[in-house]
Amino acid sequence: MGKATGFLEYRRQDYRELPVEERIKNYQEFIILPDPEELCVQGARCMECGIPFCQSSYGCPVANLIPEWNDLVYRNLWKEAYERLEMTNNFPEITGRVCPAPCESACTLSINDSPVTIKQIELAVIERAFQEGWVEPRPPRRLSDKKVAVIGSGPAGLAAAQQLRRLGHEVTVYEKSPKIGGLLRYGIPDFKLEKWIIDRRIRLMELEGVTFETNTEIGFDISARYLRKAFDAMVITTGAGIPRDLNVPGRELQGIHFALEYLTQSNLFVDGSLNGVQRINAEGKTVLVIGGGDTGSDCVGTAIRQGAEKVYQFEILPKPREWKEPWNPEWPFLPNILRTSSSQREGCEREWSVLTKKFEGDNGRVKRGHFARVRWEGDPPKMTEIPKSEFSLDIDLVLLAMGFVHVQHGPLLEQLKIEFDERGNIKTDDEYETSVEGVFTAGDANTGASLVVKAIYHGRQAAESVHRYLKKQ
């Protein structure tokens, strides 16, 4: 694949970004892809490695045919590259923007060199396909007499719905929010994923025959019993909806919010549909983000765009090792090394091994946080507080971005009498079927919080299982 000696002749070239001082003035996407000629050169670096770890379980969760479309881009065969890409991934325009690219960590070049720019080639291929009109609706050629309800319209739900419709079934997607997209729309800031990108895909799915019902929460607006009677199968893709909380004194003070509440309000504000709700606003404030993952990073970037005076980001885990080399020290696995996101590069003060002890406030509003340093020792590592390491910080806004615990155990799951696993997620068999016959699940509701690309994969796999189930009915 690619040019036989391309990886020796050409160096990796990443996309460029708009300058920080320019991009933080708005919520628009700021990456700039190389021109097509340079992307062909980047495709030439794919080295015909024999065993493409990039598309193995170490690399791409949806098993993208990466070497094939790298080679086709190198040969300037963009339409053929798109045809390979869409065989395995329903939404490459989304993964090409928000996926952390484990495929690049697993690239064979990463053993001792910089990997192929797989993620940016993927994004370039799908955007070229949209531009050229190659992305067309694919309605089913043959219809079944079966009806499937998909509850939740995040990446797993949308992938399952599209696959099931293409297999000929009548599919209705139910979403409790005003617009389709779930976490993609309400949890990811526009500067990472502008919402017209979601709308563009939804229009195609509607042309394929998928029906969308918004402002409808199953268990409240429609009973699970009704859905069981009206549909031949159900797929629950409601995500991991319960955020991890911080049980410390002062948690009840105003100005302390879960990250998703903050990001959702910001996205609604950008969309112009906040509808009179007083926005959680970081303007002029000292902001503390607790949690060092992607969601915490999204809070950092959002707070900076809102005009925060100062942004801190604390993580209880130890600081990962710093790594300046272009190759992967833990190949083919995603390495545990220090990563700095685009939002963090825009300006925040990061600290690791910090334990939050309590919050204090004035007139019921948070004004101060008290913390301590911790060390991690042993195997497995255990946390101990360092004596006399306490310190305080004046803060006006605290955002809790510590991950999610499990799926929400609400009326829908109660009415269905769904069983849960030991972590509180929906329990399934190997076919994605829950403890209730004909009721399936996929994505974070089943696995716990994970990557968008993994949710797409599980949505696709669940759709295959539902299809097999319906064929037996």
Residue, then its C-alpha position, 0 to 999 in steps of 0.5 A: m500500500g502507498k509508495a514502497t519507499g514513501f515512509l523513507e522519503y516523506r515526513r509526516q505533516d499534520y494539519r494546521e490550526l488557526p492562531v489561538e488569539e483568532r480562534i478563541k473569539n468564536y466557536q467555529e472549527f479551526i483546523i486546516l487540512p493540507d491541500p490534496e497534493e500533500l495528502c496524497v504524499q501523506g498517503a504514500r507513507c503507508m508502508e505495506c507493512g504486511i500486518p496492518f495493526c492500524q485496523s486491528s483490535y489495537g487500532c481501529p474499533v470499526a476495523n476501517l480499511i485504512p491501508e486500502w484508502n491510504d493507497l487510493v489517496y496516494r494514487n489520487l483515486w478519491k472516490e474509490a477511497y471514499e467507497r472503502l471508507e464508508m464500508t465500515n464507518n457510518f460517520p467518518e465526518i465525525t470520527g475524523r474530527v473527534c476520535p483520538a486516533p488509536c489507529e495512529s498509535a498502532c501504525t507500524l511506522s510508530i515502532n520507530d517513526s511518526p505514524v501515517t496521518i490516518k485521521q486527517i486523511e479520513l476527514a479529507v476523504i469524507e469531506r471531498a466525498f460530500q463536496e463532490g456529491w458522492v455521499e448519497p442516501r442508500p434506502p433499502r432495496r427490499l423492505s421487511d415487515k418489521k419495525v424497530a425502535v431505537i431509544g437515544s440518538g447518539p453515535a450508537g443509536l444513529a449507527a444502529a438505526q442506519q444499519l437497520r434501515r439499510l437492512g430493510h426494516e422500519v426504524t424510528v429513533y426516539e430522542k428526549s432532547p429537541k434535536i437529534g445527536g445526543l452527546l454529539r450535539y449537546g456534549i461536544p463543543d462546536f469548535k470540535l464538531e460544528k452541528w451542521i455536520i450532524d444535520r447534514r448526516i441526519r438529512l441523508m438518514e431521513l432520505e433513507g427512510v429513518t423516522f426521528e421523534t424528538n422531545t420524546e422521553i420513553g418511560f415518561d411521554i411514551s411507556a415502554r409497554y406501548l413500544r413493546k407492542a408497537f415494535d418488533a424489537m427495541v435498541i436502547t442507546t441512551g448512553a452513560g447518563i450518570p456523571r461521577d459526583l464529588n462527595v465533599p463538604g460544600r458540594e451543594l454551593q452554587g457555581i459547582h456544576f457537572a461538565l455536561e450541564y455546562l457544555t450542553q448549555s453552552n451548545l444551546f447558547v451557540d445554537g441560539s436555543l437556550n430559551g431564556v435559561q440563565r447560562i452558566n457563564a465563565e466570563g470574568k471568572t476564575v474557573l476550576v475544571i476537575g478531571g483531566g480527560d476529553t470532557g475536562s478539556d472541552c470545558v477548558g476551551t469553552a470557558i476560554r471562549q466565554g472570557a474566563e479570567k483564569v482557568y485551572q484543571f486539576e486531575i487526581l491521577p499522577k502526571p503521565r510521563e512526558w514524551k517528545e519522540p514521534w514514535n510510540p513507546e508502548w506500540p501497538f497500544l495507545p500509550n500512557i503519555l502526557r497529551t496536551s489538547s488544543s483547548q489546553r494549548e489555548g491557556c490553562e494551568r494544569e496540575w496532577s495528583v491533586l485531591t479536592k478536600k472541600f469548598e467554601g462560599d459566600n452567600g451560598r456561592v462557591k468562592r474557595g476550594h481546599f486541596a491536598r497533594v497525593r502520591w500514588e505508590g504500589d502495584p496496583p497503585k494506591m493513593t495516599e495524601i502527602p502530609k502538610s501539602e494542603f493548599s487553597l484556591d480562590i475560584d468562582l466556577v467549578l466544573l466536574a468532569m470526572g467521567f460517568v458512572h453508568v446508564q441512568h436507571g430511569p423509568l424506561l429500564e424500570q418498566l422493562k425490568i432490565e437487569f444490570d451488570e456489576r457496574g450498573n450498566i445494561k447487562t447483555d449476552d454476546e448478541y447485545e440482547t438484554s435480559v428482556e427478549g427482543v430488547f437490545t442495547a449498544g454503546d455506553a449504556n452497555t459498555g460504560a463511557s467510551l469512545v465515539v468510534k466504539a459506540i459506532y461499532h457497537g451500534r453496527q454490531a447490535a443492528e446485525s444481532v437485531h436483524r438476525y433476531l427479526k429473521k427468526q420471528 
